[in-house]
C-alpha cells in the first residue's frame, strides 16, 4: 500500500478515482496538519467551504486531534455533497424551465 499523502490541489482532477474512504483519509490528514500547525488557515477553509460553524465547534470539543480531524473531514465531505446535490437540483429545475414551450405555459 502506498503512503497516504494530503490532497494536492494541482492534482484535483484525480479525485474522481478515489474511494470515499481514501478521500476521507486524505482530507483528514490535511486537517490534522492544519489543526497542529495552522489553525487560522483551517478556520478560513471551513468558512470558505461553508461548513456549519456550530458543527465545526462541536468537533473541536472532541478529546484529541485525531478525532477532531476525523469529524471535521466528515463535515467537509458532507457539505460538499450537499452543495453538489443543490447544484444538480438547480440545474434540473433550470433545464425544465428552458424546455418549456409557449404551449406549456398556458
NUMARLUM-820129 format. One record per residue: z, y negated, x negated of N, C-alpha, C in turn; residue number from 1; residue in three letters. Coordinates in steps of 0.1 Angstrom, whole numbers. Example, Ala and Ser with C-alpha at 12.3 -4.5 7.8 and 13.67 -1.06 7.14 Angstrom:
<recs>
<rec <78,57,-132>,<78,45,-123>,<78,33,-132>,1,ALA> <rec <71,22,-128>,<71,11,-137>,<79,0,-129>,2,SER> 
</recs>
This chain:
<recs>
<rec <0,12,-8>,<0,0,0>,<0,-13,-9>,1,UNK> <rec <-9,-22,-6>,<-10,-34,-14>,<2,-43,-11>,2,UNK> <rec <6,-51,-21>,<17,-61,-19>,<13,-71,-8>,3,UNK> <rec <23,-74,0>,<21,-83,10>,<22,-98,5>,4,UNK> <rec <12,-106,9>,<12,-119,4>,<12,-129,16>,5,UNK> <rec <17,-141,14>,<17,-150,26>,<2,-153,30>,6,UNK> <rec <1,-159,42>,<-12,-163,46>,<-18,-174,37>,7,UNK> <rec <-31,-172,35>,<-38,-182,27>,<-48,-189,36>,8,UNK> <rec <-46,-202,39>,<-54,-209,48>,<-69,-209,45>,9,UNK> <rec <-72,-207,32>,<-87,-207,28>,<-93,-193,33>,10,UNK> <rec <-85,-183,36>,<-90,-170,40>,<-86,-168,55>,11,UNK> <rec <-85,-178,62>,<-81,-176,76>,<-90,-168,85>,12,UNK> <rec <-103,-168,81>,<-113,-160,89>,<-110,-145,88>,13,UNK> <rec <-103,-141,78>,<-100,-127,77>,<-88,-122,86>,14,UNK> <rec <-82,-132,93>,<-71,-128,101>,<-75,-119,113>,15,UNK> <rec <-87,-120,117>,<-91,-111,128>,<-90,-97,125>,16,UNK> <rec <-90,-93,113>,<-88,-79,109>,<-74,-74,107>,17,UNK> <rec <-64,-83,108>,<-50,-80,107>,<-45,-74,120>,18,UNK> <rec <-36,-64,118>,<-29,-59,129>,<-18,-69,133>,19,UNK> <rec <-12,-68,145>,<-1,-77,149>,<10,-75,138>,20,UNK> <rec <13,-63,135>,<24,-61,125>,<22,-67,112>,21,UNK> <rec <10,-67,107>,<7,-73,94>,<7,-88,95>,22,UNK> <rec <1,-93,106>,<1,-108,108>,<16,-113,109>,23,UNK> <rec <24,-106,117>,<38,-110,118>,<45,-110,104>,24,UNK> <rec <43,-99,97>,<49,-98,83>,<45,-109,74>,25,UNK> <rec <32,-113,74>,<27,-124,66>,<33,-137,70>,26,UNK> <rec <33,-140,83>,<39,-152,88>,<54,-153,84>,27,UNK> <rec <60,-142,86>,<75,-141,83>,<77,-144,69>,28,UNK> <rec <69,-138,60>,<71,-141,46>,<69,-156,42>,29,UNK> <rec <60,-162,48>,<57,-176,46>,<69,-184,52>,30,UNK> <rec <74,-181,63>,<85,-188,70>,<98,-186,61>,31,UNK> <rec <100,-174,56>,<112,-171,48>,<112,-180,36>,32,UNK> <rec <100,-182,29>,<99,-190,18>,<102,-205,22>,33,UNK> <rec <97,-209,33>,<100,-223,38>,<114,-225,41>,34,UNK> <rec <121,-215,47>,<135,-216,50>,<143,-218,38>,35,UNK> <rec <139,-211,27>,<147,-212,15>,<143,-223,6>,36,UNK> <rec <131,-229,7>,<127,-239,-3>,<122,-252,3>,37,UNK> <rec <118,-252,16>,<112,-265,21>,<114,-265,36>,38,UNK> <rec <127,-267,41>,<130,-267,55>,<122,-278,62>,39,UNK> <rec <121,-289,56>,<114,-300,62>,<99,-297,66>,40,UNK> <rec <93,-290,57>,<79,-285,59>,<79,-275,71>,41,UNK> <rec <89,-266,71>,<90,-256,82>,<91,-263,95>,42,UNK> <rec <100,-273,96>,<102,-281,108>,<89,-288,113>,43,UNK> <rec <82,-293,103>,<69,-300,106>,<59,-290,111>,44,UNK> <rec <59,-278,106>,<49,-268,111>,<53,-264,125>,45,UNK> <rec <65,-262,128>,<69,-258,141>,<65,-269,151>,46,UNK> <rec <67,-282,147>,<63,-293,156>,<47,-292,158>,47,UNK> <rec <40,-290,147>,<25,-290,148>,<20,-279,156>,48,UNK> <rec <27,-267,156>,<23,-256,164>,<29,-256,178>,49,UNK> <rec <37,-266,181>,<42,-268,194>,<51,-257,198>,50,UNK> <rec <59,-252,188>,<69,-242,191>,<81,-248,198>,51,UNK> <rec <86,-241,208>,<98,-247,215>,<109,-250,206>,52,UNK> <rec <114,-263,207>,<124,-267,198>,<137,-260,201>,53,UNK> <rec <140,-257,214>,<153,-250,217>,<152,-236,212>,54,UNK> <rec <141,-229,213>,<140,-216,208>,<140,-215,193>,55,UNK> <rec <134,-225,186>,<135,-226,172>,<149,-228,167>,56,UNK> <rec <156,-237,174>,<170,-240,170>,<179,-227,173>,57,UNK> <rec <176,-220,183>,<183,-208,186>,<181,-197,175>,58,UNK> <rec <168,-196,170>,<165,-187,159>,<172,-191,146>,59,UNK> <rec <174,-204,144>,<181,-209,132>,<196,-205,132>,60,UNK> <rec <201,-202,144>,<215,-198,145>,<218,-183,141>,61,UNK> <rec <207,-176,139>,<209,-161,135>,<216,-161,122>,62,UNK> <rec <222,-149,119>,<231,-148,107>,<225,-149,93>,63,UNK> <rec <212,-146,92>,<207,-146,78>,<192,-151,79>,64,UNK> <rec <187,-155,67>,<173,-160,66>,<163,-149,71>,65,UNK> <rec <165,-137,68>,<155,-126,71>,<154,-125,87>,66,UNK> <rec <165,-126,94>,<165,-125,108>,<159,-138,114>,67,UNK> <rec <162,-149,108>,<157,-162,112>,<141,-162,111>,68,UNK> <rec <137,-158,99>,<122,-158,97>,<115,-148,106>,69,UNK> <rec <121,-137,109>,<115,-127,118>,<114,-133,132>,70,UNK> <rec <124,-139,137>,<124,-145,150>,<114,-157,151>,71,UNK> <rec <114,-165,141>,<105,-177,141>,<91,-172,140>,72,UNK> <rec <88,-162,132>,<74,-157,132>,<70,-152,146>,73,UNK> <rec <79,-146,153>,<75,-141,167>,<73,-153,175>,74,UNK> <rec <81,-164,174>,<79,-176,182>,<65,-182,179>,75,UNK> <rec <61,-183,167>,<48,-188,163>,<37,-180,169>,76,UNK> <rec <37,-167,168>,<27,-159,173>,<26,-160,189>,77,UNK> <rec <38,-160,195>,<38,-161,210>,<32,-174,214>,78,UNK> <rec <35,-185,207>,<30,-198,211>,<15,-199,209>,79,UNK> <rec <10,-193,198>,<-4,-193,196>,<-12,-185,206>,80,UNK> <rec <-6,-174,210>,<-12,-165,221>,<-12,-173,234>,81,UNK> <rec <-2,-181,237>,<-2,-189,249>,<-13,-199,248>,82,UNK> <rec <-15,-206,237>,<-25,-216,236>,<-39,-210,237>,83,UNK> <rec <-41,-198,232>,<-54,-191,234>,<-56,-188,248>,84,UNK> <rec <-46,-183,255>,<-47,-179,270>,<-51,-192,278>,85,UNK> <rec <-44,-203,274>,<-47,-215,282>,<-61,-220,279>,86,UNK> <rec <-66,-219,267>,<-79,-224,264>,<-89,-215,271>,87,UNK> <rec <-87,-202,272>,<-96,-193,279>,<-96,-196,294>,88,UNK> <rec <-85,-198,299>,<-84,-201,314>,<-91,-214,317>,89,UNK> <rec <-89,-224,308>,<-96,-237,310>,<-111,-235,308>,90,UNK> <rec <-115,-228,299>,<-130,-225,297>,<-136,-218,309>,91,UNK> <rec <-129,-209,314>,<-134,-202,326>,<-135,-211,338>,92,UNK> <rec <-125,-220,340>,<-125,-229,351>,<-136,-239,349>,93,UNK> <rec <-138,-244,337>,<-149,-253,334>,<-162,-247,336>,94,UNK> <rec <-164,-234,333>,<-177,-227,335>,<-179,-226,350>,95,UNK> <rec <-169,-223,358>,<-171,-222,372>,<-175,-235,378>,96,UNK> <rec <-170,-246,373>,<-173,-260,378>,<-188,-263,374>,97,UNK> <rec <-192,-259,362>,<-205,-262,358>,<-215,-254,365>,98,UNK> <rec <-212,-241,368>,<-221,-232,375>,<-223,-235,390>,99,UNK> <rec <-215,-243,396>,<-217,-247,410>,<-230,-254,412>,100,UNK> <rec <-237,-250,422>,<-249,-257,426>,<-245,-266,437>,101,UNK> <rec <-254,-276,440>,<-251,-285,451>,<-248,-278,464>,102,UNK> <rec <-255,-267,467>,<-252,-259,479>,<-238,-254,479>,103,UNK> <rec <-232,-251,468>,<-218,-245,467>,<-208,-256,471>,104,UNK> <rec <-211,-268,469>,<-201,-279,472>,<-201,-283,486>,105,UNK> <rec <-210,-278,495>,<-210,-282,509>,<-200,-274,517>,106,UNK> 
</recs>
